[in-house]
Amino acid sequence: MTRLQELEQQAGKLPEADRATLVARLLATLPPVLADADGGVAEARRRDAELDANPSAGLTDKQFRAAIAASRKR
């Protein structure tokens, strides 16, 4: 087992809040992949307008969580 696999296994055993904190700290150490001049405000507004125009395109919290859970099983 590689060191990365060991770390993943150990991190997976942490409580959800601790895993979220760890992820946030790790992400903060990486350079931004995409950097918008406005910090993503234009994208957020575009998505908001898209949902206003077609509310059925959105997901409920339950649908979102189910989709995430299903993707983790793959």
PDB file with SEQRES, HELIX, SHEET and CRYST1 records, atoms N, CA, C and O in Angstrom:
SEQRES   1 A   74  MET THR ARG LEU GLN GLU LEU GLU GLN GLN ALA GLY LYS          
SEQRES   2 A   74  LEU PRO GLU ALA ASP ARG ALA THR LEU VAL ALA ARG LEU          
SEQRES   3 A   74  LEU ALA THR LEU PRO PRO VAL LEU ALA ASP ALA ASP GLY          
SEQRES   4 A   74  GLY VAL ALA GLU ALA ARG ARG ARG ASP ALA GLU LEU ASP          
SEQRES   5 A   74  ALA ASN PRO SER ALA GLY LEU THR ASP LYS GLN PHE ARG          
SEQRES   6 A   74  ALA ALA ILE ALA ALA SER ARG LYS ARG                          
HELIX    1 AA1 ARG A    3  GLY A   12  1                                  10    
HELIX    2 AA2 GLU A   16  ALA A   28  1                                  13    
HELIX    3 AA3 VAL A   41  ALA A   53  1                                  13    
HELIX    4 AA4 PRO A   55  ALA A   57  5                                   3    
HELIX    5 AA5 ASP A   61  LYS A   73  1                                  13    
CRYST1    1.000    1.000    1.000  90.00  90.00  90.00 P 1           1          
ATOM      1  N   MET A   1       0.843  -1.170   0.000  1.00  0.00           N  
ATOM      2  CA  MET A   1       0.000   0.000   0.000  1.00  0.00           C  
ATOM      3  C   MET A   1       0.898   1.248   0.000  1.00  0.00           C  
ATOM      4  O   MET A   1       1.850   1.335   0.776  1.00  0.00           O  
ATOM      5  N   THR A   2       0.589   2.195  -0.866  1.00  0.00           N  
ATOM      6  CA  THR A   2       1.407   3.406  -0.945  1.00  0.00           C  
ATOM      7  C   THR A   2       1.095   4.329   0.233  1.00  0.00           C  
ATOM      8  O   THR A   2       0.086   4.172   0.919  1.00  0.00           O  
ATOM      9  N   ARG A   3       1.965   5.268   0.441  1.00  0.00           N  
ATOM     10  CA  ARG A   3       1.775   6.238   1.532  1.00  0.00           C  
ATOM     11  C   ARG A   3       0.476   7.012   1.323  1.00  0.00           C  
ATOM     12  O   ARG A   3      -0.255   7.270   2.279  1.00  0.00           O  
ATOM     13  N   LEU A   4       0.188   7.384   0.075  1.00  0.00           N  
ATOM     14  CA  LEU A   4      -1.042   8.113  -0.222  1.00  0.00           C  
ATOM     15  C   LEU A   4      -2.266   7.266   0.123  1.00  0.00           C  
ATOM     16  O   LEU A   4      -3.229   7.769   0.701  1.00  0.00           O  
ATOM     17  N   GLN A   5      -2.229   6.002  -0.227  1.00  0.00           N  
ATOM     18  CA  GLN A   5      -3.352   5.109   0.090  1.00  0.00           C  
ATOM     19  C   GLN A   5      -3.542   4.975   1.601  1.00  0.00           C  
ATOM     20  O   GLN A   5      -4.671   4.928   2.090  1.00  0.00           O  
ATOM     21  N   GLU A   6      -2.433   4.913   2.333  1.00  0.00           N  
ATOM     22  CA  GLU A   6      -2.507   4.837   3.791  1.00  0.00           C  
ATOM     23  C   GLU A   6      -3.153   6.099   4.358  1.00  0.00           C  
ATOM     24  O   GLU A   6      -4.021   6.028   5.228  1.00  0.00           O  
ATOM     25  N   LEU A   7      -2.721   7.250   3.855  1.00  0.00           N  
ATOM     26  CA  LEU A   7      -3.290   8.510   4.323  1.00  0.00           C  
ATOM     27  C   LEU A   7      -4.777   8.609   4.004  1.00  0.00           C  
ATOM     28  O   LEU A   7      -5.570   9.060   4.831  1.00  0.00           O  
ATOM     29  N   GLU A   8      -5.148   8.185   2.797  1.00  0.00           N  
ATOM     30  CA  GLU A   8      -6.562   8.210   2.412  1.00  0.00           C  
ATOM     31  C   GLU A   8      -7.386   7.323   3.339  1.00  0.00           C  
ATOM     32  O   GLU A   8      -8.481   7.696   3.760  1.00  0.00           O  
ATOM     33  N   GLN A   9      -6.857   6.163   3.647  1.00  0.00           N  
ATOM     34  CA  GLN A   9      -7.562   5.226   4.514  1.00  0.00           C  
ATOM     35  C   GLN A   9      -7.725   5.819   5.914  1.00  0.00           C  
ATOM     36  O   GLN A   9      -8.795   5.724   6.516  1.00  0.00           O  
ATOM     37  N   GLN A  10      -6.663   6.425   6.422  1.00  0.00           N  
ATOM     38  CA  GLN A  10      -6.731   7.029   7.750  1.00  0.00           C  
ATOM     39  C   GLN A  10      -7.688   8.228   7.758  1.00  0.00           C  
ATOM     40  O   GLN A  10      -8.479   8.393   8.687  1.00  0.00           O  
ATOM     41  N   ALA A  11      -7.609   9.049   6.728  1.00  0.00           N  
ATOM     42  CA  ALA A  11      -8.482  10.219   6.653  1.00  0.00           C  
ATOM     43  C   ALA A  11      -9.941   9.801   6.546  1.00  0.00           C  
ATOM     44  O   ALA A  11     -10.820  10.471   7.088  1.00  0.00           O  
ATOM     45  N   GLY A  12     -10.202   8.710   5.857  1.00  0.00           N  
ATOM     46  CA  GLY A  12     -11.568   8.220   5.714  1.00  0.00           C  
ATOM     47  C   GLY A  12     -12.201   7.795   7.022  1.00  0.00           C  
ATOM     48  O   GLY A  12     -13.426   7.716   7.122  1.00  0.00           O  
ATOM     49  N   LYS A  13     -11.391   7.523   8.020  1.00  0.00           N  
ATOM     50  CA  LYS A  13     -11.891   7.111   9.334  1.00  0.00           C  
ATOM     51  C   LYS A  13     -12.192   8.299  10.240  1.00  0.00           C  
ATOM     52  O   LYS A  13     -12.789   8.135  11.304  1.00  0.00           O  
ATOM     53  N   LEU A  14     -11.780   9.493   9.823  1.00  0.00           N  
ATOM     54  CA  LEU A  14     -12.039  10.687  10.629  1.00  0.00           C  
ATOM     55  C   LEU A  14     -13.519  11.036  10.599  1.00  0.00           C  
ATOM     56  O   LEU A  14     -14.218  10.700   9.643  1.00  0.00           O  
ATOM     57  N   PRO A  15     -14.002  11.712  11.648  1.00  0.00           N  
ATOM     58  CA  PRO A  15     -15.380  12.208  11.615  1.00  0.00           C  
ATOM     59  C   PRO A  15     -15.546  13.203  10.462  1.00  0.00           C  
ATOM     60  O   PRO A  15     -14.575  13.817  10.020  1.00  0.00           O  
ATOM     61  N   GLU A  16     -16.762  13.353   9.990  1.00  0.00           N  
ATOM     62  CA  GLU A  16     -17.035  14.204   8.825  1.00  0.00           C  
ATOM     63  C   GLU A  16     -16.486  15.620   8.991  1.00  0.00           C  
ATOM     64  O   GLU A  16     -15.883  16.160   8.064  1.00  0.00           O  
ATOM     65  N   ALA A  17     -16.685  16.218  10.144  1.00  0.00           N  
ATOM     66  CA  ALA A  17     -16.214  17.595  10.360  1.00  0.00           C  
ATOM     67  C   ALA A  17     -14.691  17.669  10.258  1.00  0.00           C  
ATOM     68  O   ALA A  17     -14.154  18.627   9.701  1.00  0.00           O  
ATOM     69  N   ASP A  18     -14.001  16.673  10.787  1.00  0.00           N  
ATOM     70  CA  ASP A  18     -12.539  16.662  10.707  1.00  0.00           C  
ATOM     71  C   ASP A  18     -12.067  16.454   9.272  1.00  0.00           C  
ATOM     72  O   ASP A  18     -11.083  17.058   8.844  1.00  0.00           O  
ATOM     73  N   ARG A  19     -12.775  15.593   8.524  1.00  0.00           N  
ATOM     74  CA  ARG A  19     -12.415  15.394   7.114  1.00  0.00           C  
ATOM     75  C   ARG A  19     -12.601  16.685   6.335  1.00  0.00           C  
ATOM     76  O   ARG A  19     -11.770  17.031   5.495  1.00  0.00           O  
ATOM     77  N   ALA A  20     -13.685  17.398   6.609  1.00  0.00           N  
ATOM     78  CA  ALA A  20     -13.941  18.665   5.917  1.00  0.00           C  
ATOM     79  C   ALA A  20     -12.853  19.688   6.240  1.00  0.00           C  
ATOM     80  O   ALA A  20     -12.398  20.414   5.357  1.00  0.00           O  
ATOM     81  N   THR A  21     -12.444  19.743   7.486  1.00  0.00           N  
ATOM     82  CA  THR A  21     -11.368  20.663   7.879  1.00  0.00           C  
ATOM     83  C   THR A  21     -10.068  20.293   7.185  1.00  0.00           C  
ATOM     84  O   THR A  21      -9.355  21.165   6.688  1.00  0.00           O  
ATOM     85  N   LEU A  22      -9.760  19.009   7.151  1.00  0.00           N  
ATOM     86  CA  LEU A  22      -8.539  18.536   6.485  1.00  0.00           C  
ATOM     87  C   LEU A  22      -8.556  18.895   5.006  1.00  0.00           C  
ATOM     88  O   LEU A  22      -7.560  19.382   4.472  1.00  0.00           O  
ATOM     89  N   VAL A  23      -9.669  18.660   4.352  1.00  0.00           N  
ATOM     90  CA  VAL A  23      -9.784  18.980   2.927  1.00  0.00           C  
ATOM     91  C   VAL A  23      -9.580  20.471   2.693  1.00  0.00           C  
ATOM     92  O   VAL A  23      -8.854  20.868   1.781  1.00  0.00           O  
ATOM     93  N   ALA A  24     -10.215  21.290   3.512  1.00  0.00           N  
ATOM     94  CA  ALA A  24     -10.074  22.740   3.354  1.00  0.00           C  
ATOM     95  C   ALA A  24      -8.620  23.167   3.523  1.00  0.00           C  
ATOM     96  O   ALA A  24      -8.124  24.009   2.773  1.00  0.00           O  
ATOM     97  N   ARG A  25      -7.953  22.598   4.487  1.00  0.00           N  
ATOM     98  CA  ARG A  25      -6.542  22.940   4.724  1.00  0.00           C  
ATOM     99  C   ARG A  25      -5.657  22.477   3.562  1.00  0.00           C  
ATOM    100  O   ARG A  25      -4.746  23.194   3.147  1.00  0.00           O  
ATOM    101  N   LEU A  26      -5.927  21.287   3.046  1.00  0.00           N  
ATOM    102  CA  LEU A  26      -5.143  20.794   1.911  1.00  0.00           C  
ATOM    103  C   LEU A  26      -5.386  21.634   0.663  1.00  0.00           C  
ATOM    104  O   LEU A  26      -4.444  21.970  -0.055  1.00  0.00           O  
ATOM    105  N   LEU A  27      -6.641  21.971   0.403  1.00  0.00           N  
ATOM    106  CA  LEU A  27      -6.957  22.799  -0.769  1.00  0.00           C  
ATOM    107  C   LEU A  27      -6.292  24.169  -0.677  1.00  0.00           C  
ATOM    108  O   LEU A  27      -5.876  24.734  -1.688  1.00  0.00           O  
ATOM    109  N   ALA A  28      -6.198  24.687   0.517  1.00  0.00           N  
ATOM    110  CA  ALA A  28      -5.580  26.006   0.700  1.00  0.00           C  
ATOM    111  C   ALA A  28      -4.093  25.999   0.349  1.00  0.00           C  
ATOM    112  O   ALA A  28      -3.507  27.054   0.109  1.00  0.00           O  
ATOM    113  N   THR A  29      -3.484  24.813   0.320  1.00  0.00           N  
ATOM    114  CA  THR A  29      -2.060  24.724  -0.009  1.00  0.00           C  
ATOM    115  C   THR A  29      -1.808  24.662  -1.516  1.00  0.00           C  
ATOM    116  O   THR A  29      -0.666  24.759  -1.965  1.00  0.00           O  
ATOM    117  N   LEU A  30      -2.887  24.498  -2.298  1.00  0.00           N  
ATOM    118  CA  LEU A  30      -2.745  24.383  -3.746  1.00  0.00           C  
ATOM    119  C   LEU A  30      -2.993  25.710  -4.439  1.00  0.00           C  
ATOM    120  O   LEU A  30      -3.763  26.535  -3.946  1.00  0.00           O  
ATOM    121  N   PRO A  31      -2.346  25.922  -5.581  1.00  0.00           N  
ATOM    122  CA  PRO A  31      -2.630  27.139  -6.346  1.00  0.00           C  
ATOM    123  C   PRO A  31      -4.021  27.023  -6.969  1.00  0.00           C  
ATOM    124  O   PRO A  31      -4.488  25.917  -7.246  1.00  0.00           O  
ATOM    125  N   PRO A  32      -4.676  28.146  -7.186  1.00  0.00           N  
ATOM    126  CA  PRO A  32      -6.004  28.082  -7.802  1.00  0.00           C  
ATOM    127  C   PRO A  32      -5.917  27.509  -9.215  1.00  0.00           C  
ATOM    128  O   PRO A  32      -5.021  27.853  -9.986  1.00  0.00           O  
ATOM    129  N   VAL A  33      -6.862  26.633  -9.537  1.00  0.00           N  
ATOM    130  CA  VAL A  33      -6.905  26.039 -10.869  1.00  0.00           C  
ATOM    131  C   VAL A  33      -7.494  27.052 -11.843  1.00  0.00           C  
ATOM    132  O   VAL A  33      -6.956  27.298 -12.923  1.00  0.00           O  
ATOM    133  N   LEU A  34      -8.585  27.615 -11.436  1.00  0.00           N  
ATOM    134  CA  LEU A  34      -9.234  28.650 -12.235  1.00  0.00           C  
ATOM    135  C   LEU A  34      -9.358  29.888 -11.357  1.00  0.00           C  
ATOM    136  O   LEU A  34      -9.810  29.802 -10.216  1.00  0.00           O  
ATOM    137  N   ALA A  35      -8.969  31.004 -11.873  1.00  0.00           N  
ATOM    138  CA  ALA A  35      -9.076  32.236 -11.101  1.00  0.00           C  
ATOM    139  C   ALA A  35      -9.830  33.270 -11.924  1.00  0.00           C  
ATOM    140  O   ALA A  35      -9.333  33.761 -12.938  1.00  0.00           O  
ATOM    141  N   ASP A  36     -11.020  33.587 -11.478  1.00  0.00           N  
ATOM    142  CA  ASP A  36     -11.805  34.620 -12.139  1.00  0.00           C  
ATOM    143  C   ASP A  36     -11.426  35.972 -11.565  1.00  0.00           C  
ATOM    144  O   ASP A  36     -11.160  36.096 -10.369  1.00  0.00           O  
ATOM    145  N   ALA A  37     -11.402  36.975 -12.410  1.00  0.00           N  
ATOM    146  CA  ALA A  37     -11.070  38.320 -11.957  1.00  0.00           C  
ATOM    147  C   ALA A  37     -12.050  38.794 -10.887  1.00  0.00           C  
ATOM    148  O   ALA A  37     -11.682  39.565 -10.000  1.00  0.00           O  
ATOM    149  N   ASP A  38     -13.292  38.334 -10.972  1.00  0.00           N  
ATOM    150  CA  ASP A  38     -14.304  38.768 -10.011  1.00  0.00           C  
ATOM    151  C   ASP A  38     -14.554  37.739  -8.914  1.00  0.00           C  
ATOM    152  O   ASP A  38     -15.530  37.851  -8.173  1.00  0.00           O  
ATOM    153  N   GLY A  39     -13.691  36.748  -8.805  1.00  0.00           N  
ATOM    154  CA  GLY A  39     -13.845  35.746  -7.767  1.00  0.00           C  
ATOM    155  C   GLY A  39     -15.001  34.800  -7.987  1.00  0.00           C  
ATOM    156  O   GLY A  39     -15.462  34.153  -7.045  1.00  0.00           O  
ATOM    157  N   GLY A  40     -15.478  34.708  -9.215  1.00  0.00           N  
ATOM    158  CA  GLY A  40     -16.557  33.781  -9.528  1.00  0.00           C  
ATOM    159  C   GLY A  40     -17.949  34.384  -9.442  1.00  0.00           C  
ATOM    160  O   GLY A  40     -18.944  33.678  -9.607  1.00  0.00           O  
ATOM    161  N   VAL A  41     -18.026  35.687  -9.186  1.00  0.00           N  
ATOM    162  CA  VAL A  41     -19.329  36.335  -9.054  1.00  0.00           C  
ATOM    163  C   VAL A  41     -20.130  36.243 -10.346  1.00  0.00           C  
ATOM    164  O   VAL A  41     -21.329  35.967 -10.309  1.00  0.00           O  
ATOM    165  N   ALA A  42     -19.492  36.469 -11.477  1.00  0.00           N  
ATOM    166  CA  ALA A  42     -20.201  36.401 -12.759  1.00  0.00           C  
ATOM    167  C   ALA A  42     -20.747  34.999 -13.000  1.00  0.00           C  
ATOM    168  O   ALA A  42     -21.872  34.845 -13.477  1.00  0.00           O  
ATOM    169  N   GLU A  43     -19.966  33.985 -12.677  1.00  0.00           N  
ATOM    170  CA  GLU A  43     -20.420  32.607 -12.841  1.00  0.00           C  
ATOM    171  C   GLU A  43     -21.597  32.312 -11.925  1.00  0.00           C  
ATOM    172  O   GLU A  43     -22.561  31.667 -12.338  1.00  0.00           O  
ATOM    173  N   ALA A  44     -21.525  32.778 -10.687  1.00  0.00           N  
ATOM    174  CA  ALA A  44     -22.628  32.569  -9.745  1.00  0.00           C  
ATOM    175  C   ALA A  44     -23.900  33.250 -10.242  1.00  0.00           C  
ATOM    176  O   ALA A  44     -24.988  32.681 -10.150  1.00  0.00           O  
ATOM    177  N   ARG A  45     -23.766  34.446 -10.757  1.00  0.00           N  
ATOM    178  CA  ARG A  45     -24.937  35.161 -11.293  1.00  0.00           C  
ATOM    179  C   ARG A  45     -25.505  34.440 -12.513  1.00  0.00           C  
ATOM    180  O   ARG A  45     -26.723  34.353 -12.670  1.00  0.00           O  
ATOM    181  N   ARG A  46     -24.637  33.926 -13.369  1.00  0.00           N  
ATOM    182  CA  ARG A  46     -25.094  33.191 -14.548  1.00  0.00           C  
ATOM    183  C   ARG A  46     -25.883  31.952 -14.134  1.00  0.00           C  
ATOM    184  O   ARG A  46     -26.947  31.665 -14.682  1.00  0.00           O  
ATOM    185  N   ARG A  47     -25.343  31.224 -13.157  1.00  0.00           N  
ATOM    186  CA  ARG A  47     -26.029  30.020 -12.686  1.00  0.00           C  
ATOM    187  C   ARG A  47     -27.349  30.363 -12.002  1.00  0.00           C  
ATOM    188  O   ARG A  47     -28.339  29.649 -12.156  1.00  0.00           O  
ATOM    189  N   ASP A  48     -27.356  31.450 -11.252  1.00  0.00           N  
ATOM    190  CA  ASP A  48     -28.593  31.888 -10.596  1.00  0.00           C  
ATOM    191  C   ASP A  48     -29.660  32.216 -11.632  1.00  0.00           C  
ATOM    192  O   ASP A  48     -30.816  31.820 -11.486  1.00  0.00           O  
ATOM    193  N   ALA A  49     -29.271  32.939 -12.678  1.00  0.00           N  
ATOM    194  CA  ALA A  49     -30.214  33.290 -13.741  1.00  0.00           C  
ATOM    195  C   ALA A  49     -30.690  32.033 -14.463  1.00  0.00           C  
ATOM    196  O   ALA A  49     -31.857  31.934 -14.842  1.00  0.00           O  
ATOM    197  N   GLU A  50     -29.789  31.076 -14.651  1.00  0.00           N  
ATOM    198  CA  GLU A  50     -30.155  29.814 -15.304  1.00  0.00           C  
ATOM    199  C   GLU A  50     -31.213  29.067 -14.493  1.00  0.00           C  
ATOM    200  O   GLU A  50     -32.167  28.526 -15.052  1.00  0.00           O  
ATOM    201  N   LEU A  51     -31.036  29.042 -13.166  1.00  0.00           N  
ATOM    202  CA  LEU A  51     -32.023  28.378 -12.321  1.00  0.00           C  
ATOM    203  C   LEU A  51     -33.343  29.141 -12.266  1.00  0.00           C  
ATOM    204  O   LEU A  51     -34.413  28.537 -12.192  1.00  0.00           O  
ATOM    205  N   ASP A  52     -33.264  30.479 -12.303  1.00  0.00           N  
ATOM    206  CA  ASP A  52     -34.493  31.274 -12.348  1.00  0.00           C  
ATOM    207  C   ASP A  52     -35.274  30.971 -13.620  1.00  0.00           C  
ATOM    208  O   ASP A  52     -36.501  30.875 -13.594  1.00  0.00           O  
ATOM    209  N   ALA A  53     -34.564  30.822 -14.726  1.00  0.00           N  
ATOM    210  CA  ALA A  53     -35.211  30.555 -16.012  1.00  0.00           C  
ATOM    211  C   ALA A  53     -35.735  29.125 -16.100  1.00  0.00           C  
ATOM    212  O   ALA A  53     -36.735  28.873 -16.773  1.00  0.00           O  
ATOM    213  N   ASN A  54     -35.071  28.189 -15.426  1.00  0.00           N  
ATOM    214  CA  ASN A  54     -35.467  26.783 -15.500  1.00  0.00           C  
ATOM    215  C   ASN A  54     -35.248  26.125 -14.130  1.00  0.00           C  
ATOM    216  O   ASN A  54     -34.249  25.431 -13.936  1.00  0.00           O  
ATOM    217  N   PRO A  55     -36.165  26.332 -13.185  1.00  0.00           N  
ATOM    218  CA  PRO A  55     -35.994  25.779 -11.843  1.00  0.00           C  
ATOM    219  C   PRO A  55     -35.856  24.251 -11.823  1.00  0.00           C  
ATOM    220  O   PRO A  55     -35.251  23.703 -10.901  1.00  0.00           O  
ATOM    221  N   SER A  56     -36.401  23.567 -12.812  1.00  0.00           N  
ATOM    222  CA  SER A  56     -36.312  22.108 -12.821  1.00  0.00           C  
ATOM    223  C   SER A  56     -34.888  21.623 -13.095  1.00  0.00           C  
ATOM    224  O   SER A  56     -34.602  20.437 -12.934  1.00  0.00           O  
ATOM    225  N   ALA A  57     -33.999  22.517 -13.504  1.00  0.00           N  
ATOM    226  CA  ALA A  57     -32.607  22.138 -13.753  1.00  0.00           C  
ATOM    227  C   ALA A  57     -31.833  21.950 -12.450  1.00  0.00           C  
ATOM    228  O   ALA A  57     -30.758  21.350 -12.437  1.00  0.00           O  
ATOM    229  N   GLY A  58     -32.391  22.468 -11.359  1.00  0.00           N  
ATOM    230  CA  GLY A  58     -31.709  22.362 -10.074  1.00  0.00           C  
ATOM    231  C   GLY A  58     -31.981  21.031  -9.389  1.00  0.00           C  
ATOM    232  O   GLY A  58     -32.814  20.244  -9.839  1.00  0.00           O  
ATOM    233  N   LEU A  59     -31.266  20.793  -8.293  1.00  0.00           N  
ATOM    234  CA  LEU A  59     -31.427  19.583  -7.505  1.00  0.00           C  
ATOM    235  C   LEU A  59     -31.834  19.961  -6.086  1.00  0.00           C  
ATOM    236  O   LEU A  59     -31.409  20.990  -5.560  1.00  0.00           O  
ATOM    237  N   THR A  60     -32.655  19.125  -5.479  1.00  0.00           N  
ATOM    238  CA  THR A  60     -32.923  19.298  -4.059  1.00  0.00           C  
ATOM    239  C   THR A  60     -31.690  18.822  -3.299  1.00  0.00           C  
ATOM    240  O   THR A  60     -30.814  18.168  -3.865  1.00  0.00           O  
ATOM    241  N   ASP A  61     -31.630  19.151  -2.027  1.00  0.00           N  
ATOM    242  CA  ASP A  61     -30.515  18.691  -1.204  1.00  0.00           C  
ATOM    243  C   ASP A  61     -30.469  17.166  -1.201  1.00  0.00           C  
ATOM    244  O   ASP A  61     -29.394  16.571  -1.279  1.00  0.00           O  
ATOM    245  N   LYS A  62     -31.635  16.542  -1.111  1.00  0.00           N  
ATOM    246  CA  LYS A  62     -31.708  15.080  -1.089  1.00  0.00           C  
ATOM    247  C   LYS A  62     -31.181  14.489  -2.396  1.00  0.00           C  
ATOM    248  O   LYS A  62     -30.433  13.512  -2.375  1.00  0.00           O  
ATOM    249  N   GLN A  63     -31.565  15.075  -3.536  1.00  0.00           N  
ATOM    250  CA  GLN A  63     -31.094  14.590  -4.833  1.00  0.00           C  
ATOM    251  C   GLN A  63     -29.576  14.771  -4.964  1.00  0.00           C  
ATOM    252  O   GLN A  63     -28.876  13.891  -5.466  1.00  0.00           O  
ATOM    253  N   PHE A  64     -29.086  15.917  -4.509  1.00  0.00           N  
ATOM    254  CA  PHE A  64     -27.652  16.198  -4.571  1.00  0.00           C  
ATOM    255  C   PHE A  64     -26.866  15.173  -3.763  1.00  0.00           C  
ATOM    256  O   PHE A  64     -25.886  14.606  -4.247  1.00  0.00           O  
ATOM    257  N   ARG A  65     -27.305  14.941  -2.526  1.00  0.00           N  
ATOM    258  CA  ARG A  65     -26.606  13.990  -1.662  1.00  0.00           C  
ATOM    259  C   ARG A  65     -26.660  12.568  -2.233  1.00  0.00           C  
ATOM    260  O   ARG A  65     -25.688  11.818  -2.139  1.00  0.00           O  
ATOM    261  N   ALA A  66     -27.796  12.207  -2.820  1.00  0.00           N  
ATOM    262  CA  ALA A  66     -27.919  10.881  -3.439  1.00  0.00           C  
ATOM    263  C   ALA A  66     -26.959  10.740  -4.617  1.00  0.00           C  
ATOM    264  O   ALA A  66     -26.344   9.690  -4.798  1.00  0.00           O  
ATOM    265  N   ALA A  67     -26.833  11.792  -5.413  1.00  0.00           N  
ATOM    266  CA  ALA A  67     -25.922  11.750  -6.553  1.00  0.00           C  
ATOM    267  C   ALA A  67     -24.478  11.623  -6.092  1.00  0.00           C  
ATOM    268  O   ALA A  67     -23.697  10.882  -6.690  1.00  0.00           O  
ATOM    269  N   ILE A  68     -24.120  12.334  -5.041  1.00  0.00           N  
ATOM    270  CA  ILE A  68     -22.766  12.241  -4.496  1.00  0.00           C  
ATOM    271  C   ILE A  68     -22.512  10.833  -3.969  1.00  0.00           C  
ATOM    272  O   ILE A  68     -21.473  10.235  -4.247  1.00  0.00           O  
ATOM    273  N   ALA A  69     -23.462  10.312  -3.211  1.00  0.00           N  
ATOM    274  CA  ALA A  69     -23.310   8.960  -2.665  1.00  0.00           C  
ATOM    275  C   ALA A  69     -23.157   7.931  -3.771  1.00  0.00           C  
ATOM    276  O   ALA A  69     -22.338   7.017  -3.666  1.00  0.00           O  
ATOM    277  N   ALA A  70     -23.942   8.075  -4.831  1.00  0.00           N  
ATOM    278  CA  ALA A  70     -23.852   7.135  -5.954  1.00  0.00           C  
ATOM    279  C   ALA A  70     -22.497   7.238  -6.646  1.00  0.00           C  
ATOM    280  O   ALA A  70     -21.934   6.224  -7.057  1.00  0.00           O  
ATOM    281  N   SER A  71     -21.971   8.448  -6.776  1.00  0.00           N  
ATOM    282  CA  SER A  71     -20.678   8.612  -7.445  1.00  0.00           C  
ATOM    283  C   SER A  71     -19.543   8.021  -6.619  1.00  0.00           C  
ATOM    284  O   SER A  71     -18.539   7.584  -7.182  1.00  0.00           O  
ATOM    285  N   ARG A  72     -19.681   7.999  -5.308  1.00  0.00           N  
ATOM    286  CA  ARG A  72     -18.656   7.436  -4.448  1.00  0.00           C  
ATOM    287  C   ARG A  72     -18.621   5.915  -4.504  1.00  0.00           C  
ATOM    288  O   ARG A  72     -17.602   5.299  -4.193  1.00  0.00           O  
ATOM    289  N   LYS A  73     -19.736   5.315  -4.902  1.00  0.00           N  
ATOM    290  CA  LYS A  73     -19.819   3.853  -4.991  1.00  0.00           C  
ATOM    291  C   LYS A  73     -19.164   3.316  -6.251  1.00  0.00           C  
ATOM    292  O   LYS A  73     -18.888   2.120  -6.350  1.00  0.00           O  
ATOM    293  N   ARG A  74     -18.916   4.188  -7.204  1.00  0.00           N  
ATOM    294  CA  ARG A  74     -18.320   3.757  -8.489  1.00  0.00           C  
ATOM    295  C   ARG A  74     -16.856   3.477  -8.339  1.00  0.00           C  
ATOM    296  O   ARG A  74     -16.196   3.106  -9.309  1.00  0.00           O  
TER     297      ARG A  74                                                      
END                                                                             
